[in-house]
Amino acid sequence: MNCPVCGQAAFVPLPVPGRSITRCLGCGCIAFEAPPPPADSTARIGAAAPYPQRYLDILNRRGFRGGPLIDPATGYTDLAPASYDAAILPHRLHTEAAPGQLLQNVHAALKPGAPLLLTVPLVDFTRPAPWPSGYRWSFDETTIQLLLLRHGFHQVLACKLSTREMLVTAVRHQPAPRHKCSIIVPVYNESRTFPVLMDALLKKNIPGVDRQIIVIESNSTDGTRELAQQYRRHPAVQVVLQDAPRGKGHAVREGFRHATGDIVLIQDADLEYDLEDYDALLEPILSNRALFVLGTRHAGDWKVRQFASQKILSTSLNLGHAFFTGLINVLFRQHMTDPFTMFKVFRRDCLFGLQFECDRFDFDHELVIKLVRKGYQPLEIPVNYQSRSFHEGKKVRLFRDPFTWLWVDLKLRFSRILPKGLC
């Protein structure tokens, strides 16, 4: 048996009494050992059930303006290529032996840009409630998006309607033949380290992946701007010149607007991180096992920062790091070790529907929290890290930034992160 999401064949059993259930070691998709569904497709669970009018309303908000529709009445086989303006799959994918093949059929039949709506049951494996015998797979927000991205859909939104059901919408598109990674490099007053980083970055080869290096220069006063302009003619580099420094978060948000790759990676210009970690960070995304990866700096030691000449200061920063990590984990029910790492790598589709407003280092909190609240569980991978001190150019403001971090953490615990009407 191969996983329909990531294609791996490695599964481990789950301790669920009375049922034979396994979990994919690659992406976490859940597989049931279910008997084949009835030969009559209309007898499948939920296949012939009428769907509510609100499904059409949601499709209208995703771009449907009327026309031929793929739905249970139409069926999902023998569909004319590129002939339909939308599709509805109510409670269908989890009963398919090969859900990916069904999505391929629907993708081929939809016109470019046509929306798709599907509903997915949510299973709580901590409760011994009975599940219908026709279940073959169980998807969550991450695995359903991975499945849809793999088969040519994007702009995926997954919304929980209840504890037992999730509604998912997406749009048909044609993926590029190769992955492209947009590497966003915010830079301000880094004339000593910026050229070293750029030389290493341009030499860094990522097998099977094209690069788009986006340098966001924020009007430095130490000559960094002039250094950045030297790369404007390089085919792999796009230089964006800001008229004033507004903070790292503002620069990264500007980078998001210019990113065209299907993968986004954030890279500071201060040489604290090792570019050789790119391969390990990108591999789970390239193999369709993860949507969101964090490069954790801990490696078993909570003392992330160690300044030889400022030990008291580094200890204070480490304690603050531990406090804010614990706060985010409690507020958002996570188990992250390093949510504030620079190495945040994710599918660009994860940003769909999200709006960002933080300008300084509070953006690190905002980005992680909004991705987590949208349903993406980060995969943490150890990376190399050598912290620089304030004498060497660290820009965090100890008597200002922590208060903005606390405010963002608490505000995002209760505020809406997606605009109304998208789901």
C-alpha positions in Angstrom: 0.0 0.0 0.0 1.3 3.4 -1.0 0.2 6.6 0.7 -2.0 8.7 -1.6 -0.4 11.9 -0.2 3.3 11.4 -0.3 3.6 8.1 -2.1 5.6 6.3 0.7 4.8 2.7 1.6 5.9 2.8 5.2 3.0 2.7 7.7 2.9 2.0 11.5 -0.2 0.7 13.3 -2.1 2.9 15.7 -3.4 1.6 19.0 -7.1 1.9 18.3 -9.2 -0.9 19.8 -11.3 -2.9 17.4 -10.0 -1.5 14.2 -6.9 -2.0 12.0 -5.6 1.5 11.4 -2.2 2.7 10.3 -0.4 6.0 10.0 2.0 7.0 7.1 5.5 7.6 8.4 6.0 10.2 5.8 3.1 12.7 6.0 0.9 11.3 8.8 -2.0 10.3 6.6 -4.3 7.7 8.3 -5.2 4.5 6.5 -8.1 2.2 7.4 -8.2 -1.5 6.3 -11.7 -1.3 4.8 -13.5 -3.7 2.4 -13.9 -2.5 -1.2 -16.9 -0.2 -1.6 -19.9 -1.5 -3.5 -19.6 -1.6 -7.3 -22.5 0.8 -7.7 -20.8 4.2 -7.1 -24.1 5.7 -6.0 -24.0 3.4 -2.9 -20.8 5.0 -1.6 -21.0 6.9 1.6 -22.4 10.3 0.9 -21.9 10.1 -2.9 -25.5 10.5 -3.9 -26.6 12.6 -1.0 -27.9 16.1 -2.0 -25.6 19.0 -1.1 -26.8 22.3 0.4 -27.2 25.5 -1.5 -24.4 27.1 0.6 -21.9 24.9 -1.3 -22.8 26.8 -4.5 -22.6 30.1 -2.6 -19.1 29.2 -1.4 -18.1 28.2 -5.0 -19.4 31.6 -6.2 -17.1 33.3 -3.7 -14.2 31.2 -5.1 -15.0 32.4 -8.7 -17.8 30.1 -10.0 -20.2 32.1 -12.2 -22.4 29.3 -13.5 -21.9 26.6 -16.1 -21.3 22.8 -16.2 -20.8 21.4 -12.7 -19.2 18.1 -11.6 -21.2 16.8 -8.7 -22.7 13.5 -7.5 -25.4 13.7 -10.1 -22.9 14.1 -12.9 -20.5 11.4 -11.6 -16.8 11.4 -11.6 -15.9 9.2 -14.5 -16.0 9.7 -18.3 -15.8 13.4 -18.0 -14.9 15.5 -21.0 -11.5 17.3 -20.7 -11.5 21.0 -19.7 -15.3 21.2 -19.9 -16.5 22.0 -16.4 -16.6 25.3 -14.5 -16.6 23.8 -10.9 -16.7 20.6 -9.0 -18.3 19.4 -5.7 -17.1 16.2 -4.0 -19.2 15.8 -0.8 -17.7 13.1 1.5 -16.1 11.2 -1.3 -12.2 11.2 -1.1 -12.0 9.2 2.1 -13.9 6.3 0.6 -11.8 6.0 -2.6 -9.1 3.3 -2.9 -7.1 5.8 -5.0 -8.2 9.3 -4.1 -5.4 10.8 -6.1 -6.8 9.2 -9.3 -10.2 10.7 -8.6 -8.6 14.2 -8.2 -6.6 13.7 -11.4 -9.9 12.9 -13.3 -11.6 16.0 -11.9 -8.5 18.2 -12.5 -8.5 17.1 -16.2 -12.2 17.8 -16.6 -12.1 21.3 -15.0 -11.3 24.5 -16.9 -8.2 26.5 -15.8 -9.1 28.5 -12.7 -12.2 26.5 -11.9 -12.9 26.0 -8.2 -13.3 22.7 -6.4 -15.2 22.1 -3.1 -15.0 18.9 -1.1 -16.1 17.9 2.4 -13.9 15.6 4.5 -15.0 13.8 7.7 -12.7 14.3 10.8 -12.1 11.3 13.0 -11.1 11.6 16.6 -9.0 8.5 17.3 -9.0 9.2 21.0 -12.6 8.3 21.3 -13.9 4.8 20.7 -16.8 6.0 18.6 -17.8 3.7 15.6 -16.8 4.8 12.1 -18.6 3.7 8.9 -17.0 0.7 7.4 -16.4 2.4 4.0 -13.7 4.7 5.3 -10.3 4.1 3.7 -8.4 7.3 4.6 -8.5 10.1 7.1 -7.2 13.5 6.2 -6.4 16.6 8.3 -5.7 20.2 7.2 -2.2 19.4 6.2 -2.6 16.1 4.4 -5.6 17.2 2.4 -3.7 20.3 1.2 -0.7 18.1 0.4 -3.0 15.8 -1.6 -4.6 18.7 -3.5 -1.3 20.4 -4.3 0.2 17.1 -5.5 -2.7 16.8 -8.1 -2.7 20.3 -9.5 -4.9 22.4 -7.2 -3.8 25.5 -5.3 -5.2 28.3 -3.2 -6.4 25.7 -0.7 -8.6 26.6 2.2 -9.6 24.1 4.8 -12.3 25.1 7.3 -13.6 23.0 10.2 -17.4 23.0 10.1 -17.6 21.0 13.3 -15.5 18.5 15.2 -16.6 15.9 12.7 -16.4 17.6 9.3 -14.1 19.9 7.3 -14.9 21.8 4.2 -12.1 22.4 1.7 -12.0 24.6 -1.4 -9.3 25.0 -4.0 -8.7 26.2 -7.5 -7.4 24.2 -10.5 -4.1 25.4 -11.9 -1.2 23.9 -13.9 1.9 23.4 -11.7 5.3 24.2 -13.1 7.4 21.2 -14.2 10.1 22.0 -11.6 9.9 23.3 -8.1 11.1 26.9 -7.5 12.2 28.2 -4.1 11.8 31.9 -3.5 14.6 32.9 -1.0 13.7 36.1 0.7 16.7 38.1 2.0 15.8 41.1 4.1 18.9 43.3 4.6 19.7 46.5 6.4 23.2 47.8 7.5 24.9 44.4 6.8 27.8 45.6 4.6 30.3 43.2 6.3 28.2 40.0 6.0 25.9 40.6 3.0 28.5 40.1 0.2 29.7 36.9 1.9 26.1 35.6 2.2 25.3 36.4 -1.4 28.4 34.8 -2.8 27.6 31.6 -0.8 23.9 31.8 -1.8 24.7 32.1 -5.5 27.0 29.1 -5.3 24.5 27.0 -3.4 22.9 24.4 -5.7 19.6 22.8 -4.8 19.1 19.7 -6.9 15.9 19.7 -8.9 14.9 23.2 -7.7 15.1 26.6 -9.4 15.9 29.6 -7.3 14.5 33.1 -7.0 16.6 35.2 -4.7 14.7 38.3 -3.5 16.9 40.9 -1.8 14.9 43.5 0.1 17.2 46.4 0.9 15.8 48.9 3.4 17.9 52.0 2.6 21.0 51.2 4.6 23.5 53.9 5.8 26.6 51.8 5.7 27.0 51.0 2.0 24.9 47.9 1.9 22.5 49.5 -0.6 25.3 50.0 -3.1 26.4 46.4 -2.6 22.9 45.1 -3.2 22.6 47.1 -6.4 25.6 45.2 -7.8 23.4 42.1 -8.0 20.5 43.7 -10.0 21.6 42.2 -13.3 22.1 38.7 -12.0 19.4 36.4 -13.5 18.7 34.6 -10.3 18.5 37.8 -8.1 15.7 40.3 -7.8 16.6 43.4 -5.8 13.9 45.5 -4.2 14.9 48.9 -2.9 12.8 50.3 -0.1 12.9 54.1 0.6 13.2 53.7 4.4 13.9 51.0 7.0 10.6 49.8 8.5 11.7 46.6 10.1 12.5 43.0 9.2 8.8 42.0 9.1 8.0 44.8 6.7 10.8 43.7 4.4 9.8 40.0 4.5 6.2 41.0 3.7 7.5 42.9 0.7 9.4 39.8 -0.3 6.1 37.8 -0.2 4.6 40.1 -2.7 7.4 39.4 -5.2 7.7 35.7 -4.6 6.7 33.5 -7.5 8.1 30.1 -6.3 5.9 27.3 -4.9 8.3 27.2 -1.9 9.3 30.2 0.3 12.4 30.3 2.5 13.5 33.2 4.7 17.2 34.0 4.9 18.8 36.7 7.0 22.0 38.4 5.9 23.9 38.1 9.2 25.6 34.7 8.7 24.2 33.2 11.9 22.7 30.2 10.0 24.3 27.6 7.7 23.2 27.4 4.1 24.2 23.8 4.0 21.0 23.1 6.0 18.9 24.0 3.0 18.8 20.4 1.7 17.5 19.0 5.0 14.9 21.8 5.3 13.6 21.5 1.8 13.5 17.7 1.5 10.2 17.1 3.5 8.5 19.7 1.3 9.9 18.4 -2.0 8.8 14.9 -1.1 5.3 16.1 -0.3 5.6 15.1 3.4 5.2 18.6 4.9 3.9 22.0 4.2 5.7 24.0 6.9 9.2 23.4 8.2 11.1 25.2 11.0 14.9 24.9 11.5 15.3 24.5 15.3 18.5 25.8 16.8 18.2 23.9 20.1 19.8 20.5 19.4 19.2 19.5 23.0 20.5 22.7 24.6 18.2 25.5 25.6 21.0 28.0 25.5 20.5 29.1 21.9 22.6 32.3 22.3 26.0 32.3 23.9 27.9 35.6 23.9 31.4 35.3 25.2 31.7 38.9 26.3 28.0 39.4 27.3 27.1 36.2 29.3 24.4 37.9 31.4 22.8 39.4 28.3 22.8 36.1 26.5 21.3 34.3 29.5 18.5 36.9 29.6 17.8 36.4 25.9 17.7 32.6 26.4 15.3 32.9 29.3 13.1 35.2 27.2 13.2 32.7 24.3 12.1 29.9 26.7 9.3 32.0 28.1 7.8 33.1 24.7 8.2 29.6 23.3 6.3 28.2 26.3 3.6 30.9 26.0 3.0 30.2 22.3 2.9 26.4 22.9 0.3 26.9 25.7 -1.8 29.4 23.8 -1.9 27.4 20.6 -1.5 23.9 21.9 1.8 23.2 20.2 5.1 21.5 21.1 7.5 23.6 19.2 11.1 24.1 20.5 12.1 27.1 18.3 9.2 29.0 16.7 11.4 32.2 16.3 14.0 30.6 14.1 14.9 32.5 11.0 14.7 29.3 9.0 11.0 29.2 8.2 10.3 27.2 5.0 6.8 26.5 3.6 4.7 26.1 0.5 3.7 29.5 -0.7 0.1 28.3 -1.0 0.1 28.3 2.9 0.0 32.1 2.7 -3.3 32.2 0.7 -6.0 34.1 2.5 -3.6 35.4 5.2 -2.9 39.1 5.8 0.1 40.2 7.8 0.7 43.6 9.5 3.7 43.3 11.8 6.8 45.2 10.8 9.6 44.3 13.2 10.6 41.1 14.9 7.0 40.5 16.0 6.5 39.3 12.5 8.3 36.1 13.4 5.5 35.5 16.0 2.7 36.6 13.6 3.8 34.3 10.7 4.2 31.2 12.8 1.0 31.7 14.8 -1.1 32.4 11.7 0.2 29.3 9.9 -0.4 27.2 12.9 -3.9 28.6 13.4 -4.7 27.9 9.7 -4.0 24.3 10.5 -0.3 23.6 9.5 1.7 21.7 12.1 5.4 22.7 11.7 8.0 20.0 11.2 11.1 21.0 13.2 14.5 20.0 11.8 17.8 20.7 13.7 20.1 23.3 12.1 23.4 24.8 12.7 23.5 28.2 14.4 26.2 30.6 15.6 24.6 33.7 17.3 26.2 37.1 17.0 26.2 39.6 19.9 24.9 43.1 20.0 28.4 44.3 19.5 28.4 42.4 16.2 25.2 43.9 14.9 22.2 42.2 16.6 19.1 44.5 16.1 16.6 43.3 18.7 15.6 46.1 21.1 15.3 44.6 24.6 13.2 47.3 26.1 10.7 47.5 23.2 10.4 44.3 21.2 9.3 41.9 23.9 6.2 43.9 24.6 5.2 43.8 20.9 5.8 40.0 21.0 3.5 39.6 24.0 0.8 41.8 22.4 0.9 39.8 19.1 0.8 36.5 20.9 -2.3 37.4 23.0 -4.1 39.3 20.2 -3.7 36.4 17.7 -5.1 33.9 20.2 -8.6 35.4 19.8 -8.7 37.4 16.6 -9.9 36.1 13.2 -7.1 35.2 10.8 -9.0 34.5 7.6 -11.5 37.0 6.0 -15.2 36.1 6.3 -16.7 34.4 3.3 -13.6 32.5 2.0 -14.9 29.2 3.4 
